Amino acid sequence: MEKENARKQTLEQLHERRKQVIRLHKKAIKIMEIVSMTGLSYPAVRATIDLFEAGGWAAIRPTSRGRARGDGRCLSEIQEDTIRRIIIDKRPEQLKMDFFLWSRAAVGQLIEQEYGIKLHIRSVGKYLARWGFTPQKPIKRAYEQNPEAVQGWLEGEYPAIEQRARQEGAEIHWGDETALVNTDVRGRSFAPAGKTPVAMTVGGTREKLSMIATVTNQGKTRWIGCPDQGCREKGVPDSGQSASAPQQDREGMGSRAKKSD
């Protein structure tokens, strides 16, 4: 009979093979005959008999293969839990680290700083994935926005505005006062999935350029910058009729439909 590789059998199959070996052994059949009858190798048959003689039927039940969960990791469970809590509760700058967000490099430095264990950046990524942490980008939403009111306006009033613009050959510009700031966060920070991280910025160094900007449904944009102060404080009307703005920038500004050239 062709020899079978016990390592390629499932645990259930291996258990049945071992029980077969013991039943034959209890009938006083010689080991080499058992090897020939079962198709197992001599070491596998000999090991099964030794296990049975040492611990009975319970001893021949196969145990799970492979490394145990957590075996080979550099951090203990307590250390992992501590690092997770620090990432959730603290920001890198609060720990006097040279990072603004929790990147893999920042987490690696934290682990080395706390426990003196230096991990490869790929290993840090595996720990973060195992903890359920994902790289996230903060999202912004206006506090004053009322989704129900917006939907009601789009379904009730906007169709008439769209029809008028089509009749007059005009463009519809969606406009508002906005600003460019030097504190906008464009990076990503690791945090538990579903919990968006918060990035704190230094207010004293904040620089701002106010402007009125519009965009059409086709993606055409118009804007007027107000470098010294806010557009409304400076008196720039919503229609964009500013003497300092070029003619091509003034066209299409405002909340009402304007005729295009």
DRENLO-34293 format. One record per residue (C-alpha): residue number from 1; residue in one letter; x, y, z. Coordinates in pm, 1 decimal, padded with zeros to 6 digits. Layout:
N
zalo num:NUM	residu:A	c1:X	c2:Y	c3:Z
...
This chain:
261
zalo num:1	residu:M	c1:00000.0	c2:00000.0	c3:00000.0
zalo num:2	residu:E	c1:00122.5	c2:00348.1	c3:-00084.3
zalo num:3	residu:K	c1:00238.3	c2:00539.6	c3:00220.8
zalo num:4	residu:E	c1:00018.9	c2:00828.7	c3:00340.3
zalo num:5	residu:N	c1:00154.7	c2:01156.1	c3:00473.7
zalo num:6	residu:A	c1:-00010.6	c2:01207.8	c3:00812.7
zalo num:7	residu:R	c1:00073.9	c2:01579.7	c3:00802.7
zalo num:8	residu:K	c1:-00157.6	c2:01627.9	c3:00503.4
zalo num:9	residu:Q	c1:-00457.6	c2:01466.6	c3:00672.6
zalo num:10	residu:T	c1:-00721.8	c2:01656.8	c3:00864.9
zalo num:11	residu:L	c1:-00725.6	c2:01618.4	c3:01242.2
zalo num:12	residu:E	c1:-01037.0	c2:01398.7	c3:01218.8
zalo num:13	residu:Q	c1:-00877.3	c2:01171.8	c3:00957.0
zalo num:14	residu:L	c1:-00556.7	c2:01146.6	c3:01158.3
zalo num:15	residu:H	c1:-00753.4	c2:01057.0	c3:01472.2
zalo num:16	residu:E	c1:-00932.9	c2:00772.8	c3:01292.7
zalo num:17	residu:R	c1:-00600.9	c2:00642.1	c3:01156.3
zalo num:18	residu:R	c1:-00451.6	c2:00639.0	c3:01504.9
zalo num:19	residu:K	c1:-00749.9	c2:00453.2	c3:01647.0
zalo num:20	residu:Q	c1:-00712.0	c2:00198.1	c3:01365.7
zalo num:21	residu:V	c1:-00344.7	c2:00153.2	c3:01457.2
zalo num:22	residu:I	c1:-00429.8	c2:00093.2	c3:01823.8
zalo num:23	residu:R	c1:-00703.0	c2:-00159.5	c3:01740.4
zalo num:24	residu:L	c1:-00457.7	c2:-00356.8	c3:01526.7
zalo num:25	residu:H	c1:-00188.5	c2:-00325.4	c3:01793.1
zalo num:26	residu:K	c1:-00425.8	c2:-00464.3	c3:02059.3
zalo num:27	residu:K	c1:-00473.6	c2:-00768.1	c3:01833.7
zalo num:28	residu:A	c1:-00098.0	c2:-00833.6	c3:01870.5
zalo num:29	residu:I	c1:-00024.1	c2:-00751.2	c3:01507.4
zalo num:30	residu:K	c1:00337.2	c2:-00654.9	c3:01450.8
zalo num:31	residu:I	c1:00427.8	c2:-00292.6	c3:01379.9
zalo num:32	residu:M	c1:00557.7	c2:-00349.5	c3:01026.8
zalo num:33	residu:E	c1:00235.4	c2:-00529.8	c3:00938.0
zalo num:34	residu:I	c1:00035.6	c2:-00236.0	c3:01078.5
zalo num:35	residu:V	c1:00244.8	c2:-00004.1	c3:00862.9
zalo num:36	residu:S	c1:00161.4	c2:-00212.2	c3:00556.1
zalo num:37	residu:M	c1:-00208.8	c2:-00239.4	c3:00641.1
zalo num:38	residu:T	c1:-00273.4	c2:00127.9	c3:00727.3
zalo num:39	residu:G	c1:-00041.8	c2:00294.3	c3:00477.2
zalo num:40	residu:L	c1:00111.7	c2:00510.1	c3:00750.4
zalo num:41	residu:S	c1:00486.3	c2:00542.5	c3:00794.9
zalo num:42	residu:Y	c1:00673.8	c2:00353.6	c3:01065.7
zalo num:43	residu:P	c1:00744.0	c2:00671.4	c3:01272.7
zalo num:44	residu:A	c1:00372.3	c2:00762.4	c3:01266.2
zalo num:45	residu:V	c1:00265.7	c2:00413.0	c3:01381.9
zalo num:46	residu:R	c1:00538.0	c2:00392.2	c3:01647.7
zalo num:47	residu:A	c1:00449.9	c2:00741.2	c3:01783.0
zalo num:48	residu:T	c1:00078.8	c2:00649.5	c3:01803.0
zalo num:49	residu:I	c1:00149.9	c2:00333.1	c3:02001.5
zalo num:50	residu:D	c1:00382.2	c2:00521.0	c3:02238.2
zalo num:51	residu:L	c1:00116.5	c2:00788.5	c3:02297.9
zalo num:52	residu:F	c1:-00147.4	c2:00524.1	c3:02372.9
zalo num:53	residu:E	c1:00075.3	c2:00335.2	c3:02615.0
zalo num:54	residu:A	c1:00156.3	c2:00660.0	c3:02797.3
zalo num:55	residu:G	c1:-00191.8	c2:00813.1	c3:02821.3
zalo num:56	residu:G	c1:-00460.1	c2:00584.3	c3:02679.5
zalo num:57	residu:W	c1:-00719.6	c2:00674.5	c3:02416.9
zalo num:58	residu:A	c1:-00726.7	c2:01043.2	c3:02511.2
zalo num:59	residu:A	c1:-00355.0	c2:01076.7	c3:02438.1
zalo num:60	residu:I	c1:-00387.1	c2:00982.2	c3:02069.8
zalo num:61	residu:R	c1:-00631.0	c2:01265.8	c3:01989.3
zalo num:62	residu:P	c1:-00438.2	c2:01511.9	c3:01765.1
zalo num:63	residu:T	c1:-00385.6	c2:01864.8	c3:01892.4
zalo num:64	residu:S	c1:-00424.5	c2:02179.3	c3:01681.8
zalo num:65	residu:R	c1:-00142.4	c2:02241.3	c3:01437.1
zalo num:66	residu:G	c1:00058.3	c2:02558.9	c3:01395.1
zalo num:67	residu:R	c1:00156.9	c2:02827.1	c3:01639.9
zalo num:68	residu:A	c1:-00075.3	c2:02920.5	c3:01922.2
zalo num:69	residu:R	c1:-00253.8	c2:03256.5	c3:01899.6
zalo num:70	residu:G	c1:-00015.8	c2:03529.9	c3:02006.8
zalo num:71	residu:D	c1:00291.6	c2:03307.2	c3:01983.6
zalo num:72	residu:G	c1:00590.7	c2:03485.3	c3:01831.7
zalo num:73	residu:R	c1:00460.0	c2:03838.4	c3:01888.2
zalo num:74	residu:C	c1:00696.8	c2:04097.4	c3:02028.3
zalo num:75	residu:L	c1:00432.4	c2:04269.2	c3:02241.9
zalo num:76	residu:S	c1:00239.0	c2:04107.6	c3:02523.2
zalo num:77	residu:E	c1:-00137.6	c2:04145.2	c3:02550.1
zalo num:78	residu:I	c1:-00096.8	c2:04406.8	c3:02823.6
zalo num:79	residu:Q	c1:00152.1	c2:04602.7	c3:02613.1
zalo num:80	residu:E	c1:-00078.1	c2:04589.2	c3:02309.5
zalo num:81	residu:D	c1:-00372.6	c2:04715.3	c3:02514.1
zalo num:82	residu:T	c1:-00161.4	c2:05000.2	c3:02653.6
zalo num:83	residu:I	c1:-00050.0	c2:05112.8	c3:02307.2
zalo num:84	residu:R	c1:-00408.6	c2:05099.0	c3:02178.2
zalo num:85	residu:R	c1:-00532.3	c2:05317.9	c3:02464.8
zalo num:86	residu:I	c1:-00255.8	c2:05573.0	c3:02407.8
zalo num:87	residu:I	c1:-00337.2	c2:05602.2	c3:02035.5
zalo num:88	residu:I	c1:-00707.5	c2:05649.2	c3:02113.3
zalo num:89	residu:D	c1:-00666.7	c2:05896.1	c3:02399.8
zalo num:90	residu:K	c1:-00358.9	c2:06097.1	c3:02299.8
zalo num:91	residu:R	c1:-00212.3	c2:06278.5	c3:02001.0
zalo num:92	residu:P	c1:00156.9	c2:06246.1	c3:01910.0
zalo num:93	residu:E	c1:00238.6	c2:06608.6	c3:01998.0
zalo num:94	residu:Q	c1:00097.1	c2:06556.4	c3:02347.8
zalo num:95	residu:L	c1:00366.6	c2:06292.6	c3:02398.0
zalo num:96	residu:K	c1:00637.1	c2:06530.1	c3:02266.1
zalo num:97	residu:M	c1:00677.5	c2:06323.4	c3:01950.3
zalo num:98	residu:D	c1:00776.9	c2:06468.3	c3:01611.8
zalo num:99	residu:F	c1:00453.0	c2:06360.3	c3:01445.7
zalo num:100	residu:F	c1:00120.8	c2:06533.7	c3:01384.7
zalo num:101	residu:L	c1:-00085.3	c2:06220.6	c3:01310.0
zalo num:102	residu:W	c1:-00070.3	c2:05855.2	c3:01414.1
zalo num:103	residu:S	c1:00111.0	c2:05706.0	c3:01116.0
zalo num:104	residu:R	c1:00280.1	c2:05365.3	c3:01123.3
zalo num:105	residu:A	c1:00613.0	c2:05536.1	c3:01185.4
zalo num:106	residu:A	c1:00463.1	c2:05729.2	c3:01479.0
zalo num:107	residu:V	c1:00316.1	c2:05412.6	c3:01632.0
zalo num:108	residu:G	c1:00650.0	c2:05235.9	c3:01586.7
zalo num:109	residu:Q	c1:00827.5	c2:05519.4	c3:01765.3
zalo num:110	residu:L	c1:00568.6	c2:05505.3	c3:02044.2
zalo num:111	residu:I	c1:00630.2	c2:05132.6	c3:02095.3
zalo num:112	residu:E	c1:01005.5	c2:05186.7	c3:02106.0
zalo num:113	residu:Q	c1:00961.0	c2:05482.7	c3:02340.1
zalo num:114	residu:E	c1:00736.8	c2:05290.0	c3:02580.8
zalo num:115	residu:Y	c1:00896.6	c2:04943.6	c3:02579.8
zalo num:116	residu:G	c1:01230.2	c2:04971.0	c3:02400.4
zalo num:117	residu:I	c1:01108.6	c2:04734.6	c3:02126.2
zalo num:118	residu:K	c1:01193.5	c2:04836.7	c3:01770.3
zalo num:119	residu:L	c1:00953.6	c2:04693.3	c3:01511.7
zalo num:120	residu:H	c1:00967.5	c2:04697.8	c3:01133.4
zalo num:121	residu:I	c1:00709.3	c2:04934.0	c3:00987.0
zalo num:122	residu:R	c1:00533.4	c2:04637.8	c3:00822.4
zalo num:123	residu:S	c1:00499.2	c2:04468.0	c3:01161.9
zalo num:124	residu:V	c1:00350.0	c2:04787.7	c3:01303.8
zalo num:125	residu:G	c1:00094.1	c2:04783.4	c3:01021.9
zalo num:126	residu:K	c1:-00000.1	c2:04423.0	c3:01106.8
zalo num:127	residu:Y	c1:-00054.0	c2:04515.1	c3:01471.4
zalo num:128	residu:L	c1:-00276.4	c2:04809.4	c3:01370.5
zalo num:129	residu:A	c1:-00480.6	c2:04588.6	c3:01136.5
zalo num:130	residu:R	c1:-00517.8	c2:04324.1	c3:01407.2
zalo num:131	residu:W	c1:-00647.2	c2:04591.8	c3:01647.0
zalo num:132	residu:G	c1:-00905.5	c2:04707.7	c3:01392.4
zalo num:133	residu:F	c1:-00733.4	c2:05042.4	c3:01333.1
zalo num:134	residu:T	c1:-00758.8	c2:05199.2	c3:00985.5
zalo num:135	residu:P	c1:-00594.6	c2:05509.5	c3:00829.1
zalo num:136	residu:Q	c1:-00866.7	c2:05774.3	c3:00823.7
zalo num:137	residu:K	c1:-00903.3	c2:06125.6	c3:00688.7
zalo num:138	residu:P	c1:-01109.7	c2:06369.3	c3:00898.4
zalo num:139	residu:I	c1:-01433.3	c2:06481.0	c3:00734.6
zalo num:140	residu:K	c1:-01598.2	c2:06821.4	c3:00765.9
zalo num:141	residu:R	c1:-01966.6	c2:06907.0	c3:00776.2
zalo num:142	residu:A	c1:-02131.7	c2:07241.6	c3:00845.3
zalo num:143	residu:Y	c1:-02301.8	c2:07248.5	c3:01187.5
zalo num:144	residu:E	c1:-02587.6	c2:07459.9	c3:01045.0
zalo num:145	residu:Q	c1:-02672.8	c2:07218.7	c3:00763.6
zalo num:146	residu:N	c1:-03024.3	c2:07072.4	c3:00775.0
zalo num:147	residu:P	c1:-03039.1	c2:06773.9	c3:00536.7
zalo num:148	residu:E	c1:-03420.6	c2:06766.5	c3:00538.3
zalo num:149	residu:A	c1:-03449.4	c2:07137.1	c3:00451.1
zalo num:150	residu:V	c1:-03188.4	c2:07105.1	c3:00177.0
zalo num:151	residu:Q	c1:-03371.9	c2:06810.9	c3:00019.9
zalo num:152	residu:G	c1:-03702.4	c2:06999.7	c3:00039.4
zalo num:153	residu:W	c1:-03551.8	c2:07301.2	c3:-00139.7
zalo num:154	residu:L	c1:-03399.7	c2:07081.2	c3:-00410.8
zalo num:155	residu:E	c1:-03733.5	c2:06913.0	c3:-00476.9
zalo num:156	residu:G	c1:-03956.7	c2:07220.9	c3:-00435.1
zalo num:157	residu:E	c1:-03781.1	c2:07540.6	c3:-00549.0
zalo num:158	residu:Y	c1:-03478.6	c2:07432.9	c3:-00749.9
zalo num:159	residu:P	c1:-03669.6	c2:07283.4	c3:-01049.5
zalo num:160	residu:A	c1:-03818.4	c2:07630.4	c3:-01127.8
zalo num:161	residu:I	c1:-03472.2	c2:07792.3	c3:-01109.7
zalo num:162	residu:E	c1:-03331.5	c2:07526.1	c3:-01340.2
zalo num:163	residu:Q	c1:-03614.8	c2:07577.5	c3:-01589.2
zalo num:164	residu:R	c1:-03564.8	c2:07956.4	c3:-01591.2
zalo num:165	residu:A	c1:-03190.8	c2:07919.0	c3:-01650.2
zalo num:166	residu:R	c1:-03258.0	c2:07687.0	c3:-01942.7
zalo num:167	residu:Q	c1:-03506.4	c2:07934.2	c3:-02096.1
zalo num:168	residu:E	c1:-03268.1	c2:08229.6	c3:-02062.0
zalo num:169	residu:G	c1:-02955.1	c2:08040.8	c3:-02168.2
zalo num:170	residu:A	c1:-02799.3	c2:08113.7	c3:-01829.8
zalo num:171	residu:E	c1:-02570.4	c2:07926.3	c3:-01589.8
zalo num:172	residu:I	c1:-02660.3	c2:07834.2	c3:-01233.8
zalo num:173	residu:H	c1:-02376.0	c2:07906.0	c3:-00992.7
zalo num:174	residu:W	c1:-02369.8	c2:07763.4	c3:-00642.6
zalo num:175	residu:G	c1:-02184.5	c2:08022.4	c3:-00435.0
zalo num:176	residu:D	c1:-02072.8	c2:08090.7	c3:-00080.8
zalo num:177	residu:E	c1:-01800.7	c2:08263.1	c3:00113.9
zalo num:178	residu:T	c1:-01507.2	c2:08033.5	c3:00175.5
zalo num:179	residu:A	c1:-01143.5	c2:08059.2	c3:00271.3
zalo num:180	residu:L	c1:-00800.5	c2:07909.8	c3:00219.4
zalo num:181	residu:V	c1:-00618.7	c2:07826.5	c3:00543.2
zalo num:182	residu:N	c1:-00274.9	c2:07691.9	c3:00622.4
zalo num:183	residu:T	c1:-00405.9	c2:07452.7	c3:00889.1
zalo num:184	residu:D	c1:-00599.9	c2:07216.6	c3:00662.1
zalo num:185	residu:V	c1:-00523.2	c2:06852.7	c3:00743.7
zalo num:186	residu:R	c1:-00441.7	c2:06641.8	c3:00435.7
zalo num:187	residu:G	c1:-00275.0	c2:06343.3	c3:00601.4
zalo num:188	residu:R	c1:-00427.0	c2:06029.6	c3:00752.0
zalo num:189	residu:S	c1:-00409.1	c2:05905.8	c3:01107.5
zalo num:190	residu:F	c1:-00466.4	c2:05553.1	c3:01238.5
zalo num:191	residu:A	c1:-00767.9	c2:05517.7	c3:01466.3
zalo num:192	residu:P	c1:-01028.5	c2:05251.7	c3:01550.8
zalo num:193	residu:A	c1:-01253.8	c2:05180.0	c3:01254.0
zalo num:194	residu:G	c1:-01560.8	c2:05402.4	c3:01265.1
zalo num:195	residu:K	c1:-01404.8	c2:05662.4	c3:01498.2
zalo num:196	residu:T	c1:-01266.2	c2:05958.3	c3:01304.6
zalo num:197	residu:P	c1:-00952.6	c2:06105.0	c3:01467.6
zalo num:198	residu:V	c1:-00928.6	c2:06471.5	c3:01568.8
zalo num:199	residu:A	c1:-00626.0	c2:06677.2	c3:01464.7
zalo num:200	residu:M	c1:-00550.0	c2:06984.8	c3:01675.1
zalo num:201	residu:T	c1:-00379.6	c2:07288.6	c3:01519.8
zalo num:202	residu:V	c1:-00204.7	c2:07590.3	c3:01667.3
zalo num:203	residu:G	c1:-00440.1	c2:07887.9	c3:01644.6
zalo num:204	residu:G	c1:-00170.3	c2:08153.2	c3:01671.7
zalo num:205	residu:T	c1:-00007.9	c2:08059.0	c3:01341.1
zalo num:206	residu:R	c1:-00328.3	c2:08030.8	c3:01141.9
zalo num:207	residu:E	c1:-00328.8	c2:08223.3	c3:00813.3
zalo num:208	residu:K	c1:-00646.9	c2:08277.5	c3:00613.9
zalo num:209	residu:L	c1:-00742.1	c2:08410.6	c3:00271.5
zalo num:210	residu:S	c1:-01116.1	c2:08481.4	c3:00241.5
zalo num:211	residu:M	c1:-01293.8	c2:08458.5	c3:-00091.9
zalo num:212	residu:I	c1:-01630.8	c2:08424.0	c3:-00258.6
zalo num:213	residu:A	c1:-01641.2	c2:08120.1	c3:-00486.6
zalo num:214	residu:T	c1:-01901.5	c2:07956.0	c3:-00708.4
zalo num:215	residu:V	c1:-01925.9	c2:07635.8	c3:-00908.9
zalo num:216	residu:T	c1:-02174.4	c2:07525.4	c3:-01173.7
zalo num:217	residu:N	c1:-02322.8	c2:07179.4	c3:-01223.4
zalo num:218	residu:Q	c1:-02077.5	c2:07139.9	c3:-01511.8
zalo num:219	residu:G	c1:-01777.6	c2:07218.3	c3:-01289.3
zalo num:220	residu:K	c1:-01705.9	c2:07577.2	c3:-01400.8
zalo num:221	residu:T	c1:-01569.2	c2:07782.6	c3:-01112.1
zalo num:222	residu:R	c1:-01544.1	c2:08154.9	c3:-01035.2
zalo num:223	residu:W	c1:-01391.0	c2:08325.6	c3:-00733.9
zalo num:224	residu:I	c1:-01289.0	c2:08662.7	c3:-00590.5
zalo num:225	residu:G	c1:-01019.6	c2:08678.9	c3:-00323.4
zalo num:226	residu:C	c1:-01023.2	c2:08915.8	c3:-00024.0
zalo num:227	residu:P	c1:-00670.2	c2:08897.6	c3:00121.5
zalo num:228	residu:D	c1:-00706.9	c2:09160.1	c3:00393.6
zalo num:229	residu:Q	c1:-01031.2	c2:09064.8	c3:00567.1
zalo num:230	residu:G	c1:-01351.3	c2:08867.1	c3:00522.5
zalo num:231	residu:C	c1:-01546.7	c2:08927.5	c3:00200.9
zalo num:232	residu:R	c1:-01863.9	c2:09034.2	c3:00375.1
zalo num:233	residu:E	c1:-01670.4	c2:09262.7	c3:00614.8
zalo num:234	residu:K	c1:-01496.8	c2:09422.5	c3:00316.8
zalo num:235	residu:G	c1:-01830.0	c2:09487.4	c3:00146.4
zalo num:236	residu:V	c1:-01794.5	c2:09256.6	c3:-00152.3
zalo num:237	residu:P	c1:-02154.2	c2:09177.5	c3:-00258.3
zalo num:238	residu:D	c1:-02274.1	c2:08823.2	c3:-00324.5
zalo num:239	residu:S	c1:-02316.8	c2:08911.2	c3:-00691.9
zalo num:240	residu:G	c1:-01942.7	c2:08952.6	c3:-00721.9
zalo num:241	residu:Q	c1:-01962.1	c2:09305.7	c3:-00873.5
zalo num:242	residu:S	c1:-01627.6	c2:09414.0	c3:-00737.7
zalo num:243	residu:A	c1:-01432.6	c2:09687.8	c3:-00914.8
zalo num:244	residu:S	c1:-01107.9	c2:09507.4	c3:-00833.8
zalo num:245	residu:A	c1:-01218.0	c2:09181.4	c3:-00991.3
zalo num:246	residu:P	c1:-01158.6	c2:09115.2	c3:-01363.3
zalo num:247	residu:Q	c1:-01464.3	c2:09093.9	c3:-01586.5
zalo num:248	residu:Q	c1:-01417.5	c2:08722.5	c3:-01658.8
zalo num:249	residu:D	c1:-01412.9	c2:08649.1	c3:-01285.2
zalo num:250	residu:R	c1:-01728.4	c2:08851.2	c3:-01219.7
zalo num:251	residu:E	c1:-01941.0	c2:08666.1	c3:-01471.0
zalo num:252	residu:G	c1:-02175.8	c2:08412.5	c3:-01325.6
zalo num:253	residu:M	c1:-02118.2	c2:08516.3	c3:-00960.8
zalo num:254	residu:G	c1:-02410.0	c2:08516.1	c3:-00719.8
zalo num:255	residu:S	c1:-02702.2	c2:08303.4	c3:-00618.0
zalo num:256	residu:R	c1:-02924.7	c2:08410.3	c3:-00907.9
zalo num:257	residu:A	c1:-02906.2	c2:08274.3	c3:-01260.9
zalo num:258	residu:K	c1:-02690.2	c2:08499.5	c3:-01485.0
zalo num:259	residu:K	c1:-02690.0	c2:08504.5	c3:-01861.7
zalo num:260	residu:S	c1:-02370.0	c2:08364.4	c3:-02007.9
zalo num:261	residu:D	c1:-02191.6	c2:08504.5	c3:-02311.7
